Amino acid sequence: MSVDEQVLRYPIPADAALEPPAEWAELRSKCPVAHVTLPSGDQATLLTRYDDVKEVLADPRFTRQLNAPDAARLSAEGGGVFSSEFAAIIPDGGEEHQHWRRLVGRWFTAKRMAALRPSMARIAEELIDEMVERGAPGDLKAALGFPLPVYVICDMLGVPAEDRDRFSYWSDTLLNLTRYGKEEIDAAQAAFFQYMSEHVAAKRAEPGDDLLSELIAVGGPEDGGLNDLQILVTGMALLVAGHETTANMIGKMVSMLLADRGRWEQLLADPKLIRTAVEETLRLDANSGFGLPRYLREETEVSGTVLPRGTTVVCSMAAANRDETAFEAADQMDLSRSPNTHLSFGAGAHSCLGQSLARTELQVVLEVLLRKLPALELAVPVEELERVEGLAVGGLRTVPVRW
């Protein structure tokens, strides 16, 4: 049975941790607007072509209102970062959303990222030294991939990095697809909400040099700022997004580059390729997770298919990033590919606010690893790498390396 004659289960499983499901190519060519069944059992529409995904992500008719009564549930347990009431607190569109992005975006400018580079490099060097001291083989994800982004985002938000294991657990429950039950999710989200409530209150009493203190200093909505609940949820969202996705991407990026030794050697020979290499690993990441769900407020047409009002659409940026109509030799890794207009950070008004931070962290990690551990290699065959399962974000369970 071909993909256009069946309803696929989504996310579509892949045979290997770093490789895409075979169905992606067939969907793009034969069934770019496909019916899928989500982990909740609800039906949704999956988009896999580059032009379609880019168009929908930039179209304000496709909203983040996944708490609508007729929206598909991603997880049978409900809640989560996409569909919880938390997600509805930050304005979804229009001038209100742009105003929120302007307030928060001041902390993610190119100038701020350049200023953060030296401290990022210092943290990366210390973490690598600690991994080396413990001896090979080491788990690059646990030793470097996870702690580096946590230290950085915690510093930006003024929260103590020693609470990172709690943040990681709370993040995972918010990103749940099939891993946790409803009772555990509700308890974890309540604890996270309480933690951030107390943190925002402490920042109000004693401000620091951090993003949350700055948002508080602007004042409330009457002063052009955010209300307390919006500040709190912004903190929660940034803590989840600011460490989870980048922590996983560090492990995947290094694994993709080490999977073919020639790639690592190419970067050792020409470190100027680091920036384009980071972009290419972002484009070719076949294990990026769920994609971006959107809820359709009015009937519209995508790729010749009429979608009724109330449709939940899933945009697979990872599948779109391998579209041969958008990228020459789309399935091949080209470390010098430029321009590279991948959709890994989304598109339009809701493109990833922290993409400059993620890019900077990935570039710094690669710079430091190439300099300190030029002989780095995977400690297991690439076929033995295992995916993170049951969460909306993709990743590898561990990244065993030796040097």
WOVEN-V10637 format. One record per pair of residues at least 6 apart in sequence whose C-alpha atoms are under 6 Angstrom apart, sorted by the first residue. I is the first residue (numbers start at 0). J is the second residue. D is the distance in Angstrom with one decimal. If there is no record, write none. Layout:
BEGIN
I,J,D ; I,J,D
END
This chain:
BEGIN
3,30,5.5 ; 6,34,5.4 ; 6,35,5.1 ; 7,35,4.8 ; 8,35,5.6 ; 8,36,4.8 ; 9,35,5.9 ; 9,36,5.8 ; 9,37,5.2 ; 13,19,5.9 ; 13,20,4.4 ; 16,384,6.0 ; 16,385,5.7 ; 16,386,5.3 ; 17,285,5.9 ; 18,285,5.6 ; 19,285,4.9 ; 23,318,5.9 ; 27,47,5.6 ; 27,48,5.4 ; 31,46,5.7 ; 31,47,5.6 ; 32,45,5.8 ; 32,46,5.2 ; 33,44,5.5 ; 33,45,5.1 ; 34,43,5.9 ; 34,44,4.8 ; 35,42,5.8 ; 35,43,5.4 ; 35,44,6.0 ; 36,42,4.7 ; 37,73,5.9 ; 38,74,5.4 ; 39,72,5.9 ; 39,73,5.6 ; 39,74,4.4 ; 39,75,3.8 ; 41,71,5.5 ; 43,311,5.1 ; 43,312,5.8 ; 44,312,4.7 ; 45,312,5.9 ; 45,313,4.8 ; 46,314,5.1 ; 47,315,5.5 ; 47,318,5.2 ; 47,319,5.1 ; 48,319,4.8 ; 49,319,4.2 ; 49,322,6.0 ; 52,314,5.5 ; 56,346,5.6 ; 57,346,5.8 ; 57,347,4.1 ; 60,296,5.9 ; 61,293,5.4 ; 61,294,5.3 ; 61,295,4.7 ; 62,293,5.3 ; 62,294,5.1 ; 63,293,5.3 ; 64,294,5.9 ; 65,82,4.9 ; 65,294,6.0 ; 66,82,5.3 ; 70,311,5.9 ; 71,311,5.9 ; 74,176,4.8 ; 76,181,5.0 ; 79,173,4.2 ; 79,174,5.6 ; 80,173,4.9 ; 80,174,5.8 ; 90,96,4.8 ; 120,363,6.0 ; 126,143,5.9 ; 130,142,6.0 ; 135,401,5.1 ; 136,400,5.4 ; 136,401,4.7 ; 137,399,5.5 ; 137,400,5.4 ; 138,397,6.0 ; 138,398,5.1 ; 138,399,4.5 ; 139,398,5.3 ; 140,250,5.3 ; 140,397,5.9 ; 140,398,5.6 ; 144,246,4.6 ; 144,249,5.2 ; 144,250,5.9 ; 145,246,4.5 ; 148,242,4.9 ; 149,242,5.2 ; 150,160,5.7 ; 152,241,5.8 ; 153,160,5.6 ; 155,209,5.2 ; 155,210,5.9 ; 156,209,5.4 ; 156,210,5.4 ; 156,211,5.8 ; 157,209,5.5 ; 169,187,5.7 ; 170,239,5.3 ; 172,184,5.4 ; 174,390,5.3 ; 174,391,5.1 ; 175,390,4.7 ; 176,389,5.1 ; 176,390,5.0 ; 177,389,4.6 ; 178,389,4.8 ; 202,212,5.7 ; 206,212,5.2 ; 217,224,5.4 ; 218,224,5.1 ; 219,225,5.1 ; 219,226,5.2 ; 220,226,5.9 ; 245,357,6.0 ; 247,394,4.9 ; 252,280,5.7 ; 256,262,5.6 ; 256,263,5.7 ; 257,376,6.0 ; 275,334,5.9 ; 275,335,5.5 ; 276,334,4.5 ; 282,320,5.6 ; 282,341,5.4 ; 285,317,5.8 ; 286,393,5.1 ; 287,393,4.4 ; 288,391,5.3 ; 288,392,4.2 ; 288,393,3.8 ; 289,391,4.9 ; 290,314,5.6 ; 290,315,4.8 ; 291,313,5.7 ; 291,314,5.1 ; 292,312,5.5 ; 292,313,4.3 ; 293,311,5.7 ; 293,312,5.1 ; 294,310,6.0 ; 294,311,4.6 ; 295,308,5.5 ; 295,309,5.3 ; 295,310,5.3 ; 296,308,5.3 ; 296,309,6.0 ; 297,308,4.3 ; 298,306,5.7 ; 298,307,4.4 ; 298,308,4.5 ; 299,305,5.8 ; 299,306,5.4 ; 300,306,5.7 ; 316,342,5.6 ; 316,343,5.8 ; 320,341,5.7 ; 321,329,4.9 ; 321,330,5.9 ; 323,329,5.2 ; 344,350,5.7 ; 344,351,5.1 ; 374,402,5.2 ; 375,401,5.9 ; 375,402,4.4 ; 376,400,5.6 ; 376,401,5.6 ; 377,399,6.0 ; 377,400,4.4 ; 378,399,5.2 ; 378,400,4.5 ; 378,401,5.5 ; 385,395,5.6 ; 385,396,5.7 ; 386,394,5.7 ; 386,395,4.4 ; 386,396,5.7 ; 387,394,5.2 ; 387,395,5.2 ; 387,396,5.1
END
